[in-house]
Amino acid sequence: MVRRRKKTELKLLIISIAILFIATMAYNFLIWLSSLSLLTWISIGVLITGLIWLKQYRNKQRKVREMEMQRLELQRLGTLNQLKKRTSLQFEYYISGLFQQMGYDAHVTKPTGDGGKDILIYKDNFFAIAECKRLTKSKVTRPQIQKFHSAIMDCKAEKGYFITTSDFTNQAISYVIDKPIYLVNGERLIHLIEEITSGGIIDYQLEDFLGL
């Protein structure tokens, strides 16, 4: 018991010494700061501002390099044969990359329980969702579009983009006539990919490419 009390007292003594040391250092630092001339303060301000600008510049350059690498990868995989070889999740990430190249903040949702929306798309006050179907032969049907429409309503999205490597049935196409849903089949998708990965597209709306 006495031994434990001595240990506790020793810890308290060490902590007290450490606090006293830190307080002394802080006091001396404040005294030193108060002794600096106006020119020195200006120099420090310029230095800090320069460091902040340099960090922001490097981050911006890094983002530019990452976007360029992404563009080249999208271009490399930008054929229907290549896209049909991807897994469903890989296809979703590919489409998300296309939106990012157009200046959108796009995020792939979790693989299961996504509520009928594969990608969340943001830009300023704009919010939309996308559903991606990597299909080889079958077409997207009206019930699938109806489910997607429900997802748009549920999350209060402004628009919805249903994107597939295949095509849509006539009933599915008729269903979206008066609804905020844009259908992107394989042919339109390849056209979109070619436009985006050409390197000359910045901050465009998806509808600009589709003529909608």
PyRosetta script that sets phi, psi and omega in degrees:
from pyrosetta import init, pose_from_sequence

init()
pose = pose_from_sequence("MVRRRKKTELKLLIISIAILFIATMAYNFLIWLSSLSLLTWISIGVLITGLIWLKQYRNKQRKVREMEMQRLELQRLGTLNQLKKRTSLQFEYYISGLFQQMGYDAHVTKPTGDGGKDILIYKDNFFAIAECKRLTKSKVTRPQIQKFHSAIMDCKAEKGYFITTSDFTNQAISYVIDKPIYLVNGERLIHLIEEITSGGIIDYQLEDFLGL")
pose.set_psi(1, -46.4)
pose.set_omega(1, 178.2)
pose.set_phi(2, -63.5)
pose.set_psi(2, -38.5)
pose.set_omega(2, -179.9)
pose.set_phi(3, -63.8)
pose.set_psi(3, -41.9)
pose.set_omega(3, -179.8)
pose.set_phi(4, -65.8)
pose.set_psi(4, -38.1)
pose.set_omega(4, 179.6)
pose.set_phi(5, -65.5)
pose.set_psi(5, -38.5)
pose.set_omega(5, 178.6)
pose.set_phi(6, -64.4)
pose.set_psi(6, -39.1)
pose.set_omega(6, 178.2)
pose.set_phi(7, -62.5)
pose.set_psi(7, -43.8)
pose.set_omega(7, 179.8)
pose.set_phi(8, -62.8)
pose.set_psi(8, -42.9)
pose.set_omega(8, 179.5)
pose.set_phi(9, -64.0)
pose.set_psi(9, -37.6)
pose.set_omega(9, 178.8)
pose.set_phi(10, -65.5)
pose.set_psi(10, -41.4)
pose.set_omega(10, 178.0)
pose.set_phi(11, -62.8)
pose.set_psi(11, -44.2)
pose.set_omega(11, 179.0)
pose.set_phi(12, -62.2)
pose.set_psi(12, -38.2)
pose.set_omega(12, 178.8)
pose.set_phi(13, -64.9)
pose.set_psi(13, -43.9)
pose.set_omega(13, 179.7)
pose.set_phi(14, -63.2)
pose.set_psi(14, -43.9)
pose.set_omega(14, 179.8)
pose.set_phi(15, -62.9)
pose.set_psi(15, -41.8)
pose.set_omega(15, 179.9)
pose.set_phi(16, -62.9)
pose.set_psi(16, -42.7)
pose.set_omega(16, 178.3)
pose.set_phi(17, -63.4)
pose.set_psi(17, -42.2)
pose.set_omega(17, -179.9)
pose.set_phi(18, -63.2)
pose.set_psi(18, -43.4)
pose.set_omega(18, 178.8)
pose.set_phi(19, -63.3)
pose.set_psi(19, -42.7)
pose.set_omega(19, 179.0)
pose.set_phi(20, -62.8)
pose.set_psi(20, -40.5)
pose.set_omega(20, 179.4)
pose.set_phi(21, -64.2)
pose.set_psi(21, -46.0)
pose.set_omega(21, -179.7)
pose.set_phi(22, -63.8)
pose.set_psi(22, -42.4)
pose.set_omega(22, 179.4)
pose.set_phi(23, -62.9)
pose.set_psi(23, -40.1)
pose.set_omega(23, 178.3)
pose.set_phi(24, -64.1)
pose.set_psi(24, -44.8)
pose.set_omega(24, 178.7)
pose.set_phi(25, -62.1)
pose.set_psi(25, -42.7)
pose.set_omega(25, 179.9)
pose.set_phi(26, -64.3)
pose.set_psi(26, -41.3)
pose.set_omega(26, 179.0)
pose.set_phi(27, -62.8)
pose.set_psi(27, -46.0)
pose.set_omega(27, 179.1)
pose.set_phi(28, -63.4)
pose.set_psi(28, -35.7)
pose.set_omega(28, 179.1)
pose.set_phi(29, -66.3)
pose.set_psi(29, -42.2)
pose.set_omega(29, 178.9)
pose.set_phi(30, -64.7)
pose.set_psi(30, -39.2)
pose.set_omega(30, 176.6)
pose.set_phi(31, -61.6)
pose.set_psi(31, -41.9)
pose.set_omega(31, 179.5)
pose.set_phi(32, -64.1)
pose.set_psi(32, -42.2)
pose.set_omega(32, 179.0)
pose.set_phi(33, -61.9)
pose.set_psi(33, -41.3)
pose.set_omega(33, -178.4)
pose.set_phi(34, -67.4)
pose.set_psi(34, -18.9)
pose.set_omega(34, -179.0)
pose.set_phi(35, -87.9)
pose.set_psi(35, -7.3)
pose.set_omega(35, -177.8)
pose.set_phi(36, -71.7)
pose.set_psi(36, 145.9)
pose.set_omega(36, 179.0)
pose.set_phi(37, -81.1)
pose.set_psi(37, 166.3)
pose.set_omega(37, 179.1)
pose.set_phi(38, -60.4)
pose.set_psi(38, -39.9)
pose.set_omega(38, 179.6)
pose.set_phi(39, -61.9)
pose.set_psi(39, -39.5)
pose.set_omega(39, 179.2)
pose.set_phi(40, -65.2)
pose.set_psi(40, -42.0)
pose.set_omega(40, 177.8)
pose.set_phi(41, -62.1)
pose.set_psi(41, -40.9)
pose.set_omega(41, 178.1)
pose.set_phi(42, -62.7)
pose.set_psi(42, -42.2)
pose.set_omega(42, 179.3)
pose.set_phi(43, -62.0)
pose.set_psi(43, -42.2)
pose.set_omega(43, 178.2)
pose.set_phi(44, -63.5)
pose.set_psi(44, -42.1)
pose.set_omega(44, 179.0)
pose.set_phi(45, -62.0)
pose.set_psi(45, -43.1)
pose.set_omega(45, 178.1)
pose.set_phi(46, -63.7)
pose.set_psi(46, -41.3)
pose.set_omega(46, -179.5)
pose.set_phi(47, -63.6)
pose.set_psi(47, -45.8)
pose.set_omega(47, 180.0)
pose.set_phi(48, -63.6)
pose.set_psi(48, -43.6)
pose.set_omega(48, 178.4)
pose.set_phi(49, -60.7)
pose.set_psi(49, -42.4)
pose.set_omega(49, 179.1)
pose.set_phi(50, -63.8)
pose.set_psi(50, -40.2)
pose.set_omega(50, 179.1)
pose.set_phi(51, -65.9)
pose.set_psi(51, -40.9)
pose.set_omega(51, 178.1)
pose.set_phi(52, -63.3)
pose.set_psi(52, -44.7)
pose.set_omega(52, 179.4)
pose.set_phi(53, -62.5)
pose.set_psi(53, -41.8)
pose.set_omega(53, -179.6)
pose.set_phi(54, -62.9)
pose.set_psi(54, -41.9)
pose.set_omega(54, 179.0)
pose.set_phi(55, -63.7)
pose.set_psi(55, -44.1)
pose.set_omega(55, 178.9)
pose.set_phi(56, -64.2)
pose.set_psi(56, -39.7)
pose.set_omega(56, 179.2)
pose.set_phi(57, -63.8)
pose.set_psi(57, -43.7)
pose.set_omega(57, 179.4)
pose.set_phi(58, -64.9)
pose.set_psi(58, -41.3)
pose.set_omega(58, 177.6)
pose.set_phi(59, -61.9)
pose.set_psi(59, -40.2)
pose.set_omega(59, 179.4)
pose.set_phi(60, -65.7)
pose.set_psi(60, -43.4)
pose.set_omega(60, 179.1)
pose.set_phi(61, -64.9)
pose.set_psi(61, -38.3)
pose.set_omega(61, 178.2)
pose.set_phi(62, -64.3)
pose.set_psi(62, -40.9)
pose.set_omega(62, 178.4)
pose.set_phi(63, -64.8)
pose.set_psi(63, -39.3)
pose.set_omega(63, 178.4)
pose.set_phi(64, -62.3)
pose.set_psi(64, -43.6)
pose.set_omega(64, 179.2)
pose.set_phi(65, -64.2)
pose.set_psi(65, -41.6)
pose.set_omega(65, 180.0)
pose.set_phi(66, -64.4)
pose.set_psi(66, -40.8)
pose.set_omega(66, 179.2)
pose.set_phi(67, -66.2)
pose.set_psi(67, -36.9)
pose.set_omega(67, 178.8)
pose.set_phi(68, -68.2)
pose.set_psi(68, -40.6)
pose.set_omega(68, 176.7)
pose.set_phi(69, -64.3)
pose.set_psi(69, -39.3)
pose.set_omega(69, 177.5)
pose.set_phi(70, -64.2)
pose.set_psi(70, -42.3)
pose.set_omega(70, 179.6)
pose.set_phi(71, -60.1)
pose.set_psi(71, -44.1)
pose.set_omega(71, -179.8)
pose.set_phi(72, -65.1)
pose.set_psi(72, -37.5)
pose.set_omega(72, 179.0)
pose.set_phi(73, -69.1)
pose.set_psi(73, -40.0)
pose.set_omega(73, 176.2)
pose.set_phi(74, -62.8)
pose.set_psi(74, -39.0)
pose.set_omega(74, 178.9)
pose.set_phi(75, -65.7)
pose.set_psi(75, -41.6)
pose.set_omega(75, -178.3)
pose.set_phi(76, -63.9)
pose.set_psi(76, -36.8)
pose.set_omega(76, -177.0)
pose.set_phi(77, -97.4)
pose.set_psi(77, 8.3)
pose.set_omega(77, -170.7)
pose.set_phi(78, -83.2)
pose.set_psi(78, 47.3)
pose.set_omega(78, 171.9)
pose.set_phi(79, -126.9)
pose.set_psi(79, 156.2)
pose.set_omega(79, -179.4)
pose.set_phi(80, -62.2)
pose.set_psi(80, -38.9)
pose.set_omega(80, 179.0)
pose.set_phi(81, -60.8)
pose.set_psi(81, -43.7)
pose.set_omega(81, 179.6)
pose.set_phi(82, -66.2)
pose.set_psi(82, -44.5)
pose.set_omega(82, -176.8)
pose.set_phi(83, -66.5)
pose.set_psi(83, -34.9)
pose.set_omega(83, 179.4)
pose.set_phi(84, -70.4)
pose.set_psi(84, -18.2)
pose.set_omega(84, 177.4)
pose.set_phi(85, -83.4)
pose.set_psi(85, -14.2)
pose.set_omega(85, -179.8)
pose.set_phi(86, -75.1)
pose.set_psi(86, 157.3)
pose.set_omega(86, 171.8)
pose.set_phi(87, -74.7)
pose.set_psi(87, 167.1)
pose.set_omega(87, 179.8)
pose.set_phi(88, -58.5)
pose.set_psi(88, -42.3)
pose.set_omega(88, -179.3)
pose.set_phi(89, -68.0)
pose.set_psi(89, -40.2)
pose.set_omega(89, 177.4)
pose.set_phi(90, -62.6)
pose.set_psi(90, -37.7)
pose.set_omega(90, 178.2)
pose.set_phi(91, -64.9)
pose.set_psi(91, -40.0)
pose.set_omega(91, 177.8)
pose.set_phi(92, -61.6)
pose.set_psi(92, -44.0)
pose.set_omega(92, 178.9)
pose.set_phi(93, -66.2)
pose.set_psi(93, -33.2)
pose.set_omega(93, 177.1)
pose.set_phi(94, -63.5)
pose.set_psi(94, -47.8)
pose.set_omega(94, -179.6)
pose.set_phi(95, -64.9)
pose.set_psi(95, -39.2)
pose.set_omega(95, 176.5)
pose.set_phi(96, -58.7)
pose.set_psi(96, -39.1)
pose.set_omega(96, 177.7)
pose.set_phi(97, -63.1)
pose.set_psi(97, -36.0)
pose.set_omega(97, 177.7)
pose.set_phi(98, -63.2)
pose.set_psi(98, -44.6)
pose.set_omega(98, 177.8)
pose.set_phi(99, -62.6)
pose.set_psi(99, -39.6)
pose.set_omega(99, 179.0)
pose.set_phi(100, -63.7)
pose.set_psi(100, -38.1)
pose.set_omega(100, 177.7)
pose.set_phi(101, -64.8)
pose.set_psi(101, -26.1)
pose.set_omega(101, 178.2)
pose.set_phi(102, -88.3)
pose.set_psi(102, 5.5)
pose.set_omega(102, 176.1)
pose.set_phi(103, 95.9)
pose.set_psi(103, 6.8)
pose.set_omega(103, 178.4)
pose.set_phi(104, -88.4)
pose.set_psi(104, 154.5)
pose.set_omega(104, 171.0)
pose.set_phi(105, -94.9)
pose.set_psi(105, 99.4)
pose.set_omega(105, -173.2)
pose.set_phi(106, -114.8)
pose.set_psi(106, 136.6)
pose.set_omega(106, -178.5)
pose.set_phi(107, -134.1)
pose.set_psi(107, 132.4)
pose.set_omega(107, 175.7)
pose.set_phi(108, -77.4)
pose.set_psi(108, 134.0)
pose.set_omega(108, 178.7)
pose.set_phi(109, -79.4)
pose.set_psi(109, 172.6)
pose.set_omega(109, -179.9)
pose.set_phi(110, -64.0)
pose.set_psi(110, 147.7)
pose.set_omega(110, -173.1)
pose.set_phi(111, -57.8)
pose.set_psi(111, -34.2)
pose.set_omega(111, -178.9)
pose.set_phi(112, -118.8)
pose.set_psi(112, 149.6)
pose.set_omega(112, 177.9)
pose.set_phi(113, 67.1)
pose.set_psi(113, 35.7)
pose.set_omega(113, -178.0)
pose.set_phi(114, -83.6)
pose.set_psi(114, -3.0)
pose.set_omega(114, 177.0)
pose.set_phi(115, 69.0)
pose.set_psi(115, 27.1)
pose.set_omega(115, 177.6)
pose.set_phi(116, 84.0)
pose.set_psi(116, 16.8)
pose.set_omega(116, 177.3)
pose.set_phi(117, -136.2)
pose.set_psi(117, 120.8)
pose.set_omega(117, -177.5)
pose.set_phi(118, -89.2)
pose.set_psi(118, -32.0)
pose.set_omega(118, -175.5)
pose.set_phi(119, -134.3)
pose.set_psi(119, 134.3)
pose.set_omega(119, 173.5)
pose.set_phi(120, -99.9)
pose.set_psi(120, 131.7)
pose.set_omega(120, -172.2)
pose.set_phi(121, -124.9)
pose.set_psi(121, 124.5)
pose.set_omega(121, -178.7)
pose.set_phi(122, -126.5)
pose.set_psi(122, 149.7)
pose.set_omega(122, 172.4)
pose.set_phi(123, -166.9)
pose.set_psi(123, 109.6)
pose.set_omega(123, -174.1)
pose.set_phi(124, 56.7)
pose.set_psi(124, -119.3)
pose.set_omega(124, 178.8)
pose.set_phi(125, -95.5)
pose.set_psi(125, 7.0)
pose.set_omega(125, -177.5)
pose.set_phi(126, -90.0)
pose.set_psi(126, 137.4)
pose.set_omega(126, 177.0)
pose.set_phi(127, -138.9)
pose.set_psi(127, 128.5)
pose.set_omega(127, 179.1)
pose.set_phi(128, -142.1)
pose.set_psi(128, 168.8)
pose.set_omega(128, 175.9)
pose.set_phi(129, -130.1)
pose.set_psi(129, 161.5)
pose.set_omega(129, 178.3)
pose.set_phi(130, -135.6)
pose.set_psi(130, 143.9)
pose.set_omega(130, 173.6)
pose.set_phi(131, -117.4)
pose.set_psi(131, 133.5)
pose.set_omega(131, -175.7)
pose.set_phi(132, -119.0)
pose.set_psi(132, 129.5)
pose.set_omega(132, 178.0)
pose.set_phi(133, -126.8)
pose.set_psi(133, 110.0)
pose.set_omega(133, 176.6)
pose.set_phi(134, -88.8)
pose.set_psi(134, 100.3)
pose.set_omega(134, -177.0)
pose.set_phi(135, -118.7)
pose.set_psi(135, 151.2)
pose.set_omega(135, 179.4)
pose.set_phi(136, -103.0)
pose.set_psi(136, -42.3)
pose.set_omega(136, -176.5)
pose.set_phi(137, -126.4)
pose.set_psi(137, -48.6)
pose.set_omega(137, -175.3)
pose.set_phi(138, -67.7)
pose.set_psi(138, 156.9)
pose.set_omega(138, 179.7)
pose.set_phi(139, -103.1)
pose.set_psi(139, 158.8)
pose.set_omega(139, 175.6)
pose.set_phi(140, -75.3)
pose.set_psi(140, 131.6)
pose.set_omega(140, -173.9)
pose.set_phi(141, -100.1)
pose.set_psi(141, 169.6)
pose.set_omega(141, 179.3)
pose.set_phi(142, -60.4)
pose.set_psi(142, -45.3)
pose.set_omega(142, 179.0)
pose.set_phi(143, -57.0)
pose.set_psi(143, -35.5)
pose.set_omega(143, 178.0)
pose.set_phi(144, -66.1)
pose.set_psi(144, -38.6)
pose.set_omega(144, 178.2)
pose.set_phi(145, -69.8)
pose.set_psi(145, -37.7)
pose.set_omega(145, 177.9)
pose.set_phi(146, -62.4)
pose.set_psi(146, -41.3)
pose.set_omega(146, 177.1)
pose.set_phi(147, -62.7)
pose.set_psi(147, -40.8)
pose.set_omega(147, 178.8)
pose.set_phi(148, -64.8)
pose.set_psi(148, -39.8)
pose.set_omega(148, 178.5)
pose.set_phi(149, -61.2)
pose.set_psi(149, -39.2)
pose.set_omega(149, 177.3)
pose.set_phi(150, -63.0)
pose.set_psi(150, -38.7)
pose.set_omega(150, 178.5)
pose.set_phi(151, -64.6)
pose.set_psi(151, -39.1)
pose.set_omega(151, 178.1)
pose.set_phi(152, -61.3)
pose.set_psi(152, -45.0)
pose.set_omega(152, -179.5)
pose.set_phi(153, -66.5)
pose.set_psi(153, -42.1)
pose.set_omega(153, -176.9)
pose.set_phi(154, -62.5)
pose.set_psi(154, -41.8)
pose.set_omega(154, -177.7)
pose.set_phi(155, -96.1)
pose.set_psi(155, 7.3)
pose.set_omega(155, 176.0)
pose.set_phi(156, 56.3)
pose.set_psi(156, 42.1)
pose.set_omega(156, 177.8)
pose.set_phi(157, -79.2)
pose.set_psi(157, 151.1)
pose.set_omega(157, 179.0)
pose.set_phi(158, -74.8)
pose.set_psi(158, -37.3)
pose.set_omega(158, -178.9)
pose.set_phi(159, -145.6)
pose.set_psi(159, 165.9)
pose.set_omega(159, 175.0)
pose.set_phi(160, -137.3)
pose.set_psi(160, 139.7)
pose.set_omega(160, 179.5)
pose.set_phi(161, -118.1)
pose.set_psi(161, 118.9)
pose.set_omega(161, 177.2)
pose.set_phi(162, -104.5)
pose.set_psi(162, 114.2)
pose.set_omega(162, -170.6)
pose.set_phi(163, -119.5)
pose.set_psi(163, 129.7)
pose.set_omega(163, -179.0)
pose.set_phi(164, -140.2)
pose.set_psi(164, 155.4)
pose.set_omega(164, 174.6)
pose.set_phi(165, -83.0)
pose.set_psi(165, -7.0)
pose.set_omega(165, -177.7)
pose.set_phi(166, -105.3)
pose.set_psi(166, -124.3)
pose.set_omega(166, -178.6)
pose.set_phi(167, -150.4)
pose.set_psi(167, -177.0)
pose.set_omega(167, -178.8)
pose.set_phi(168, -119.5)
pose.set_psi(168, 147.4)
pose.set_omega(168, 175.6)
pose.set_phi(169, -71.2)
pose.set_psi(169, 160.8)
pose.set_omega(169, 179.0)
pose.set_phi(170, -59.9)
pose.set_psi(170, -37.6)
pose.set_omega(170, 179.6)
pose.set_phi(171, -64.6)
pose.set_psi(171, -38.2)
pose.set_omega(171, 178.6)
pose.set_phi(172, -66.3)
pose.set_psi(172, -41.1)
pose.set_omega(172, 179.8)
pose.set_phi(173, -64.6)
pose.set_psi(173, -42.1)
pose.set_omega(173, -179.9)
pose.set_phi(174, -64.6)
pose.set_psi(174, -35.1)
pose.set_omega(174, -175.1)
pose.set_phi(175, -63.9)
pose.set_psi(175, -32.8)
pose.set_omega(175, -173.0)
pose.set_phi(176, -90.2)
pose.set_psi(176, 3.2)
pose.set_omega(176, -174.5)
pose.set_phi(177, -54.6)
pose.set_psi(177, -43.6)
pose.set_omega(177, -177.1)
pose.set_phi(178, -108.4)
pose.set_psi(178, 25.1)
pose.set_omega(178, -176.6)
pose.set_phi(179, -126.0)
pose.set_psi(179, 154.5)
pose.set_omega(179, -177.0)
pose.set_phi(180, -79.0)
pose.set_psi(180, 51.4)
pose.set_omega(180, -178.6)
pose.set_phi(181, -121.7)
pose.set_psi(181, 129.7)
pose.set_omega(181, 176.9)
pose.set_phi(182, -109.8)
pose.set_psi(182, 125.5)
pose.set_omega(182, -179.6)
pose.set_phi(183, -95.9)
pose.set_psi(183, 128.3)
pose.set_omega(183, 180.0)
pose.set_phi(184, -121.8)
pose.set_psi(184, 104.9)
pose.set_omega(184, 178.8)
pose.set_phi(185, -86.8)
pose.set_psi(185, -176.9)
pose.set_omega(185, -176.0)
pose.set_phi(186, -58.5)
pose.set_psi(186, -42.8)
pose.set_omega(186, -178.5)
pose.set_phi(187, -63.9)
pose.set_psi(187, -46.5)
pose.set_omega(187, 178.6)
pose.set_phi(188, -66.0)
pose.set_psi(188, -36.0)
pose.set_omega(188, -179.8)
pose.set_phi(189, -61.8)
pose.set_psi(189, -45.1)
pose.set_omega(189, 179.2)
pose.set_phi(190, -63.1)
pose.set_psi(190, -38.7)
pose.set_omega(190, 176.6)
pose.set_phi(191, -62.2)
pose.set_psi(191, -43.4)
pose.set_omega(191, 178.7)
pose.set_phi(192, -61.9)
pose.set_psi(192, -44.9)
pose.set_omega(192, -179.9)
pose.set_phi(193, -60.7)
pose.set_psi(193, -45.0)
pose.set_omega(193, -179.3)
pose.set_phi(194, -61.0)
pose.set_psi(194, -40.3)
pose.set_omega(194, -179.8)
pose.set_phi(195, -66.7)
pose.set_psi(195, -45.7)
pose.set_omega(195, -175.7)
pose.set_phi(196, -70.3)
pose.set_psi(196, -43.8)
pose.set_omega(196, -174.8)
pose.set_phi(197, -82.7)
pose.set_psi(197, 2.2)
pose.set_omega(197, 176.9)
pose.set_phi(198, -70.3)
pose.set_psi(198, -18.6)
pose.set_omega(198, 177.3)
pose.set_phi(199, 93.6)
pose.set_psi(199, -3.7)
pose.set_omega(199, -178.4)
pose.set_phi(200, -109.4)
pose.set_psi(200, 7.8)
pose.set_omega(200, -176.6)
pose.set_phi(201, -103.3)
pose.set_psi(201, 123.6)
pose.set_omega(201, 177.8)
pose.set_phi(202, -135.4)
pose.set_psi(202, 126.3)
pose.set_omega(202, 171.1)
pose.set_phi(203, 58.9)
pose.set_psi(203, 47.5)
pose.set_omega(203, 177.5)
pose.set_phi(204, -101.4)
pose.set_psi(204, 156.8)
pose.set_omega(204, 172.8)
pose.set_phi(205, -86.5)
pose.set_psi(205, 149.7)
pose.set_omega(205, -180.0)
pose.set_phi(206, -59.9)
pose.set_psi(206, -36.8)
pose.set_omega(206, -178.5)
pose.set_phi(207, -64.0)
pose.set_psi(207, -24.3)
pose.set_omega(207, 179.2)
pose.set_phi(208, -60.5)
pose.set_psi(208, -31.3)
pose.set_omega(208, -177.9)
pose.set_phi(209, -86.8)
pose.set_psi(209, -26.7)
pose.set_omega(209, -173.2)
pose.set_phi(210, -95.2)
pose.set_psi(210, -8.0)
pose.set_omega(210, -179.6)
pose.set_phi(211, 71.2)
pose.set_psi(211, 31.7)
pose.set_omega(211, -177.6)
pose.set_phi(212, -99.7)
pose.dump_pdb("model.pdb")
